[in-house]
Amino acid sequence: MGDVLAKDSVMGALRAAREQAKRTSFTQSIELVITLKGIDPKKVEERVRMSVELPHGIPKRGRVCVFARGDLASRALEAGADRVIGKDELDSIAFHHD
């Protein structure tokens, strides 16, 4: 068997990443990528299937804003967009922030 990475070292690295990150006005996320050596995902018998229970549950659904007009705006609303901003409103926003 190859190298084994201890849970404490992974948690320590994640903690260090959070501490060294610049402070922002939004909630940041950290992506963890793990490479499994010696496993060929093309082989059915070697595929890894597992589930992970998140410590804080699944976050609430994100909100979607679409910049569109006409038929595309209508389709975006029908598809579940929370907000659709057309060209006039976008121009108004740009004018007030110049």
N, C-alpha and C positions, 0 to 999 in steps of 0.2 A: 504494500500500500504506500502511496506517496505521502507528501507532506500533509499534516493535519493542522488546521488553523484553529486555535482555541477561541472560544466565545469571548473571553475577556479581552483578547487582543483586537478582535473586530469591534467590540463595544468601545474600547479605548480609542481606536482610530476614528470611529464615528463621533465620539465626544470631542476629540481634538479638532475634527473638521468643523463642527458646530461652533466651537470656541474661537477658532481662527477666522471664521467667515465674517465678512462685513455685515454690519447691522442694516436691515432694510425695513421698509414700511409694509412689507407683505410677508406672508408665511412661506418660508423657503422649504424645499424638500431636498433630501439627499438620496441619490441613486446608488445602490449597492449592486455591483456586478460580480458574480462568482463564476469562475471557470473551473469546470470539473475535468481534471486530466484523466485520460485513459478511458473515457466514456464516449462511445460513438452513438449520437442521437439518431442516426439513421437505422440502427439496429433496434428492433422493437423490444427485445429483451433487455436492452441497456438504457432505455428511456427512463428518465426520472419523473415520477408522478407523485406530487405531494401538495399539501395545502398548508398555508401559514395563517395563523390567527393573529391579526394585527392587535397590538396592545391597546390601541385607542379606538378600535372599531373602524368601520368604513366611513370616511368623511362624507359630509353632505354633498349633494350633487353640485357641480360647478355651474356657474351661470354663463349663458351664451349670448353674445351680442354680435349681430351681423350687419355689415355695411352693404346695403343693397337698395335697389329701387324697382318699382314695377312688379312684374310677375315673380322675379326672384325674391323680392321682399315678402310677398304673399306666401310663397312656398317655404321660406325660412320660418315664418310664424307658424304655418301648419305643421312643420317638422319639429316644433317645440322650442324655437329660439325665444329667449326671455325678452330680448329687445332688438328692434330693427331700426337702424339709423339710415335715413336717406341722404341724398346729396345736399339738399337745402339745410338740413340740420347739421350735417358735417361742415358745410361752409360757415354756418353760424358759429359753431364751436371753434373752428380755426380762426375766424375773425376776432373772437373774444379772447383768444390766447396768443395773439401775435404781439 
